Amino acid sequence: MHKTTLEQWTLLEKVVSSGSFSRAAEETHRSQSSVSYNLSVLQERLGVALLVQEGRRAVLTPEGEWLLSQVKPLLKAFSYVETRAATLKSGMRTRLDLVVDSIFPRRRLFAILRQFQQRYPQTQVRLTEVLENASDEVASSEADVMVLTRRQDITGLGEWLMNIDFVAVAHRDHPLFALDTPLNDEMLRPWPLIQIADNHPVSPSASEAWTFSTIDAAIEAVMYQVGYGWLPEERIHTQLEQGVLRVLPLSHGTRRATPLHLIVKRTLAPLDEQVDTLLSLFSQPPE
């Protein structure tokens, strides 16, 4: 059996945060004598002084400060378990599975997730980022909400959400910028085309295509002058502003747009509150 209880440690934390036994008693809806008694028992069983009085405030001793710091994660975890239990009792969703194409703007994605977390702190979001060609993974997933390039998926139906703009770029020192403009297919042919895991079909102007499994790797490949490529404009905004990457002066096809669609799991009918909220957050125009 343990010598101390979570209740005693919780009362100690309350006394320290409020600065007095009387305020801790008010906040925990008990008498001051009950708070004092529990903390006396706590210190007696530990054999260590945890509190000292400094003026009108009760403050921790060095030993008390160290011990409470070790217990705080346990108090937080216990509070989390109780809150989760209340969530289960109320029938509220405790987890939401989300699949998002990796070309979706990261800044906007995390802003959406932050807002969702603030509204539903007890609902865990499991996020999976995929590439367009990972169709088998997506089809077999049990995701509740998906943001994909395809409008219809085996697991649900969706509607257009936004277009992702891709722009043809190369490093500012790439030999392509020394050629006469505009650049045509024959002028591009000697240089490797950097692709993001077949996110776009191979251009007929490319003699060879180098495929990378992540957007970040493709961006770095272009940055290191491995080749040129169509990259998501939002993800290379800083490099374009700084002039490290430059838009290629092509005779045609400088920009490409890939549509993204918001898809809901087919079996989610009617929609629960959390899914409906997440869909609304995705549908809102970016700030």
N, C-alpha and C positions, 0 to 999 in steps of 0.2 A: 504493500500500500504506500502511496505517496504521502509525504508529510505535509505538503501544502496543496492548495486548491487553486483552480483558475480564478475563482471568485475573489480570493484574497489578493492575487496578483493584479486583477482588474481594479480592485479598490485602491491598491497602491498606485497604479498608473493614474487613477482619477485624482487622488490626493496631490500627486506631483503636478499634474497638468492644471488643476484648479488652484493649487497653492495652499489649500487649507482643508481640514477635516470637515468643517461645516459645509463648504461648497460641494465637496465630494458627496456628502450625505444628501444634499438637495438634488444633485444630478443623478444619483442612483436610487432616489426615493426610499431612503432608509434613515434611521436615526443616527446622530453623530456618535452615540455610544456604541452602536453596532459596527460602525466603520472603525472606531478606535480599537474595539475588542478584536476584530478580525486581523488588523494589522499587528496588534500585540502578539496574537497567537502565531502569525506568520514569522515574526522576528524571533520569537521564542523557539519555534520548531527548527528554524534555520541556525539559530545560535549566532546570528549576525545582526548588528544594528543597521537598519536600512534607511531610517529617516532621522534628521535632526531639525530642530527649530531654529530658524534664523529670523528674528523679529516676529512678524506675524505669519510668515510663510514656512511651510514644511518642505524641506529640500532633501534630496537623496545624499547619503554618504557615498564616498567613492565605491565602496562595496555594493551598496544598493543600486548605484547607477550601472555598474557592470552586470549585476544579476538581472536587473529589469531589462537591460538591452538584450539579454539572452532569451528572455521570456516573451518579449513583444512579438516576435514572429509567430509564436504559438498562440498568443491571444488573437492576432489578426487572422490566423488560419481557422481558429475555432469560430470566430465571428463569421467568417466566410461560409463555413459549413452550415451554421444555423440559418444564414440568409438564403443559401441554396436550398435548404430544406423547405423554407417558407415559399420559395419560388416553385418548387415541385408541388407543394400542397395546393398552390393557387392555379396550377395547370399551365403556368407560363413556360415558354420554350427556354431550355437551358443551353442549347447549342444550335448554331446556324452554319450550314456548310455553303461556302461561297467559292465559285470558280471564276477566275478573271483572266482574260487574255493578257499576256505580258506587255502588249503594246498600249494598254490602257494607261493614261497619264498617272504616274505614281503620286504626284502631289495631290491630285484630285481624289485618288483612291484612299489615301490615308486621312484626308480631311473628312471623307464620308465615314470611314471607320471610327474616327475620333468622335464624331457627332453621334454615331450609333452607340458607342460605348458609354457616352455620357447619359444617354436616355435609358439604356438597358445594361447596367453594369454587371448584372448576373447572367447575361446571355453571352456565352463564349462563341466567337466567330472563328471558324477554321477556314483559312484562306489558302487556296491552291492556285498558283499562277501556271498557265499553260501556254504553249505556242499553238498557232493555228493548225499545224499539221498533227497535233496530238489528239486527233479525233477519237481514236479508240479509248483513250483515257477518259475523255469527256463523256462519251456515250455510256461508258460503264459506271460513271460516277453517280453518287447519290446526292449531288449538290442540290440545295434548295433554290439558289439563285445563281445564274451564270451570266457573264458578260463575254460574248463570243462573236466571231466574225460571221457566223452563220445565223440566219434568222430562226431556223427550225432545227431542233435537235431531238434525238430519240426520247430524251427525258422531259421535253417540254416545248412550249411555243413561246415566241417572243416578238418584240417589235424593235424597230430601229432606234438606237440610242444616240449615236454620234458618229462622225467620220474622223479617222485618224489620218492626218496629213503626213505623207512621206516626201522627202525632198532629196534630189540627187546632189551629193556633196563629195568633196575630197579635201584632203589636207591642203592648206594654202600653198605649200611648197611642192605639191604634186606636179609632175611634168605636164599633165593635161592643161594646166593653166598657162603653159608657154606656147600652146598651139593656137592657130588662128581660130577665131570664133565666127559663127556658132559651131559647136562640136556635133559632128554627125556620127552615125553608127560605126563607120569605118575607122574613125579617129579614136573611138572608145575601145575597139576590139583588142588592141594589144595588152590592155590592162585588166587584171582580175576584177570581177564584180563581186562585192561583198554582200552576201545574203544572210538573212536571219531565218535559219531552219526552214527554207522553202516558203517563207511568208509571202513571197512573190514569185511568179514564174521567171525562169532565166530569160534575160533580155537577149534578143537575137543579135545585139551588137557586141555581146561579151564572148570572148574566145574561151573563157573558163570562168566558173563561178566558185567562189570559196564560201562554204556554208558554215555558219556559227550557230551554236545551240542557244545562245542568249543575246539579248539586245546589247547588253553592256560589252560583250566580247566583240560584237560586230562594230560597235562604235570605236572601240580601242583599235581594232584592225585598220579602220579608216584613218584614225588619228596617227597611227604608225606608218601610214602610207603603203600598207599592203595592197590596197586597191581603192576603188571608189564604190559608192553604193547609195541606195535610197534608204534613208534612216528616218525614224519618227521625229518630226520637227520639234515636238515638245521636249523630247529627251536630249536634244543637242542644242537647245536654245542658248545656253551659256557659251558653248564653243563657237556658235555662229556670231553671237554678240561680240566676243573677244577677237573674232577674225581667224581663229585657229582652223576652223572648218569654213569652207566657202562653197556657195551654191555653184554647181557646174553650169556654164552657159550653153546648154544643149539647144539644138535646133527644134526639138519637140520633146515632150514628156518629162519636163523638169520636176513636176509634182505629180504625185499619185495619192489617191484617197482610198482607205480601207474602212468599210463600215463596221461598226460594232453594234450588237443587238443585246437587249436586256431580256433574258429568258428565265421563266419561272418553271419550277418542277411541275409536271403535269398533274400529279396527284395532290398538289396543294390547293385544294378548293373546299371551302372558302379559305382565303389567305388569313393567316394569323397576324396578330398585331405587329410582331417584330419584322416579319417578311414584308408586310405592307409598308412599314416605315423605311426599311432598307431600299425598297423599290423607289419610294418617294425621294430619298436622298440621292440616289443615282440619277433620277429624272430631273432634279433641279439643275438649272443652269449654273455653271461654275462661277465662283465669285471673282 
